[in-house]
Amino acid sequence: MQDSLSKLGHKGTPELGPSLLGGVSLPAAVLHETALAHNLAWMQRFAESHGARLAPHGKTSMTPALFHRQLEAGAWGITLATAPQCRAAFASGVLRVLMANQLVGQANMAIIADLLEAGADFHCVVDSEANVRDLGRFFAERDLTLKVLIELGIAGGRTGCRSVEAVRELARVVDAEPGLALAGMEGYEGVVHAADPVPAIRAYATRLVEAARCLDDEGRFAADHPIITASGSAWYDLIAEAFDTGELRRRFTPVLRPGCYVVHDHGIYRRSQQGVLSRRPDLHEGLRPALEVFAQVQSLPEPGLAIVALGKRDIGADQLPEPLRRYREGGAVGEVLSVDGWEVTRLMDQHAFMRLPDSADDVHIGDVLAFGASHPCLTFDKWRRLCLVDERLAVTEVMATTF
């Protein structure tokens, strides 16, 4: 009884055996080992080829087993977005944490102070005098030194100083706080929106580098090789290009922070990758989608309509899921059935409406479908357990998330 109760609340895990097509409670979030290994090696190789360190954004997956695979592949550290995320990563053994966000609020500061006292190598972002004063006072009272990065933003964008002069002024404020150490510059190009985005993002990256050089020339950094960091999962090639100069490598530690690359996707990042490969044909094959959600046909209530037991609680809905493959329940991996012309038209909490073509005359209740999603962050957070599978669709590991 205790064994069965221990599984409560963890959907999508093996119940009758390791076979995804017969032994796992569906729907299930599935990671494909071969594609995952390819992506880990691919992005690490890309960063190193540009003389940059890799600090993947862990908010994408919040999966410690993936953090450790990224670190074992050569990552410099893991990026997170919130203090509790940083605590979860550190508790799982991640020692170097970059919080690409402002640390605000006494309770959140207390979390980070505890991590510093436990030995964490931690950096966070600042963009205002008020936040700098609050942080300086809190960490000085705890007899700790907090390493901070000044963020450069854009007008009308999200966070960050709006000009290089504002960056320089804030650096002077940081310098006056004994509880803080200015360790570098941070930015995020994903907030740059323009009709022609490539030159706009290149211009932003140039401003980020200019701001970092200004602070270095003024002797504002406490570190010998301060960090300069940016890069989401869409424009990392342009950021790497801006950071890849001999002068910058000598003076700074360039750090790239893509997160979604670890599993890629079937939507916005697939399109972004096409842009990367068009700009960089030397990269040849790019990233591979490694995350899918498997679910079963639940009902065939009328001609041309299938209801699949898959909903917004199971898969991201930035765009409707894409049907990829179909199998018979308990069938063989090599016996793939057609989903040509199948289309998800509506997604409810736990149901997907699928329009079927006239040719779909072999559909059975219980058929297993693999779906692709856009923006993996919003699929990962639906799951507390992920199934890692081999090429036979056998579950080889169940990975826990820490959302």
ZIWOZI-V833147 format. One record per backbone hydrogen bond with DSSP energy under -0.5 kcal/mol. NH is the residue of the N-H (numbers start at 1). CO is the residue of the C=O. E is the energy in kcal/mol with one decimal. If there is no record, write none. Layout:
# ZIWOZI-V833147
NH;CO;E + NH;CO;E
This chain:
# ZIWOZI-V833147
5;1;-2.5 + 6;2;-1.8 + 7;3;-0.5 + 7;4;-1.0 + 8;5;-1.5 + 10;7;-2.1 + 11;9;-0.9 + 15;23;-3.6 + 16;23;-2.3 + 17;23;-1.0 + 20;393;-2.8 + 22;19;-1.2 + 23;19;-3.3 + 24;19;-0.8 + 25;13;-2.1 + 26;24;-0.5 + 27;294;-0.7 + 28;294;-1.9 + 30;28;-0.5 + 30;292;-3.4 + 31;387;-2.9 + 32;290;-2.3 + 33;31;-0.6 + 33;389;-2.5 + 36;32;-2.5 + 37;33;-2.7 + 38;34;-1.9 + 39;35;-2.4 + 40;36;-2.3 + 41;37;-2.0 + 42;38;-2.6 + 43;39;-2.4 + 44;40;-1.6 + 45;41;-2.3 + 46;42;-2.2 + 47;43;-2.5 + 48;44;-2.3 + 49;45;-2.0 + 50;46;-0.7 + 50;47;-1.3 + 51;48;-1.7 + 52;47;-2.4 + 53;254;-3.2 + 55;53;-0.5 + 55;256;-3.1 + 56;77;-0.5 + 57;258;-0.8 + 58;56;-0.8 + 58;79;-4.0 + 60;57;-1.0 + 61;58;-0.6 + 62;58;-3.0 + 64;62;-0.6 + 66;63;-1.2 + 67;63;-2.1 + 68;64;-2.5 + 69;65;-1.4 + 70;66;-2.5 + 71;67;-2.6 + 72;68;-2.6 + 73;69;-1.6 + 74;71;-1.3 + 75;70;-2.3 + 76;54;-2.4 + 77;54;-1.2 + 78;96;-2.0 + 79;56;-3.0 + 80;98;-2.3 + 86;82;-2.1 + 87;83;-2.4 + 88;84;-2.3 + 89;85;-2.4 + 90;86;-2.7 + 91;87;-2.5 + 92;88;-1.0 + 93;90;-1.8 + 94;89;-2.3 + 95;93;-0.7 + 97;95;-0.6 + 97;121;-2.8 + 98;78;-2.1 + 99;97;-0.6 + 99;123;-3.2 + 100;80;-1.9 + 100;98;-0.9 + 101;99;-2.3 + 103;125;-0.7 + 104;102;-0.8 + 109;105;-2.4 + 110;106;-2.3 + 111;107;-1.6 + 112;108;-1.9 + 113;109;-2.7 + 114;110;-2.2 + 115;111;-1.7 + 116;112;-2.6 + 117;113;-2.4 + 118;114;-1.3 + 119;116;-1.4 + 120;115;-2.6 + 121;95;-3.0 + 122;120;-0.8 + 123;97;-1.8 + 124;147;-1.6 + 125;101;-2.3 + 126;149;-2.5 + 132;128;-2.1 + 133;129;-2.7 + 134;130;-2.2 + 135;131;-2.7 + 136;132;-2.9 + 137;133;-2.4 + 138;134;-2.3 + 139;135;-2.7 + 140;136;-1.9 + 141;137;-2.0 + 142;138;-1.1 + 143;140;-1.4 + 144;139;-3.1 + 146;144;-0.5 + 146;179;-2.8 + 147;122;-0.7 + 147;145;-0.5 + 148;146;-0.5 + 148;181;-2.5 + 149;124;-2.5 + 150;184;-2.0 + 151;126;-2.5 + 152;186;-2.4 + 153;151;-0.6 + 153;161;-3.0 + 157;154;-2.2 + 161;151;-3.0 + 167;163;-1.7 + 168;164;-2.3 + 169;165;-2.3 + 170;166;-2.3 + 171;167;-2.1 + 172;168;-1.3 + 173;169;-1.4 + 174;170;-2.6 + 175;171;-2.2 + 176;172;-0.8 + 176;173;-0.7 + 177;174;-2.0 + 178;176;-0.7 + 180;177;-1.7 + 181;146;-2.3 + 183;148;-3.1 + 183;181;-0.7 + 184;148;-0.7 + 185;227;-2.6 + 186;150;-2.7 + 187;229;-2.0 + 188;152;-0.5 + 191;188;-1.1 + 192;189;-2.0 + 193;191;-0.6 + 197;195;-0.5 + 200;196;-1.0 + 201;197;-2.9 + 202;198;-2.3 + 203;199;-2.2 + 204;200;-2.0 + 205;201;-2.6 + 206;202;-2.1 + 207;203;-1.9 + 208;204;-2.2 + 209;205;-2.3 + 210;206;-2.5 + 211;207;-2.6 + 212;208;-2.1 + 213;209;-2.5 + 214;210;-2.3 + 215;211;-2.1 + 216;212;-2.2 + 217;213;-2.9 + 218;214;-1.7 + 219;216;-1.4 + 220;215;-2.6 + 222;182;-3.1 + 223;182;-0.7 + 226;223;-0.6 + 226;251;-0.5 + 227;183;-2.6 + 228;253;-1.8 + 229;185;-2.0 + 230;255;-1.4 + 238;235;-0.9 + 239;235;-1.6 + 240;236;-2.6 + 241;237;-1.9 + 242;238;-1.8 + 243;239;-2.0 + 244;240;-1.2 + 245;243;-1.9 + 249;245;-2.4 + 250;246;-2.0 + 251;247;-1.7 + 252;248;-3.0 + 253;226;-2.8 + 254;252;-0.6 + 255;228;-2.4 + 256;53;-2.9 + 257;230;-1.1 + 262;259;-1.4 + 263;260;-1.3 + 264;260;-2.7 + 266;373;-2.6 + 271;267;-2.1 + 272;268;-2.2 + 273;269;-2.4 + 274;270;-1.4 + 275;271;-1.4 + 276;272;-2.1 + 277;273;-2.7 + 278;274;-1.6 + 279;275;-1.8 + 280;276;-2.2 + 283;280;-2.1 + 284;281;-1.3 + 290;263;-3.1 + 291;263;-0.9 + 292;30;-2.5 + 292;290;-0.5 + 293;371;-2.0 + 294;28;-2.5 + 295;369;-2.3 + 297;367;-2.4 + 298;307;-3.2 + 299;307;-1.8 + 302;305;-0.6 + 305;302;-1.8 + 306;354;-2.3 + 307;299;-2.8 + 308;306;-0.6 + 308;352;-2.5 + 309;296;-2.6 + 310;308;-2.5 + 312;348;-2.5 + 313;349;-2.2 + 314;311;-2.2 + 315;311;-1.5 + 322;372;-2.7 + 323;321;-0.6 + 324;370;-3.1 + 325;370;-1.1 + 326;337;-0.9 + 327;368;-2.7 + 330;21;-3.4 + 331;328;-2.5 + 335;332;-1.4 + 336;334;-1.3 + 337;326;-3.4 + 342;339;-2.2 + 343;355;-1.7 + 345;343;-0.5 + 345;353;-2.7 + 346;353;-1.0 + 348;351;-3.3 + 352;308;-2.3 + 353;346;-2.8 + 354;306;-2.6 + 354;352;-0.5 + 355;343;-3.0 + 355;353;-0.5 + 356;304;-2.3 + 360;357;-1.8 + 361;359;-2.1 + 366;297;-2.4 + 367;364;-1.9 + 368;327;-2.7 + 369;295;-3.5 + 369;367;-0.5 + 370;325;-2.2 + 371;293;-2.1 + 372;322;-2.7 + 378;375;-1.5 + 379;376;-2.0 + 380;376;-2.8 + 381;377;-1.5 + 382;379;-1.8 + 383;380;-2.2 + 386;399;-2.5 + 387;29;-2.8 + 388;386;-0.7 + 388;397;-2.9 + 389;31;-2.9 + 389;387;-0.5 + 390;394;-1.8 + 393;390;-1.9 + 395;18;-2.7 + 396;388;-2.8 + 397;388;-1.2 + 399;386;-2.6 + 399;397;-0.6 + 401;384;-1.6 + 402;62;-2.6
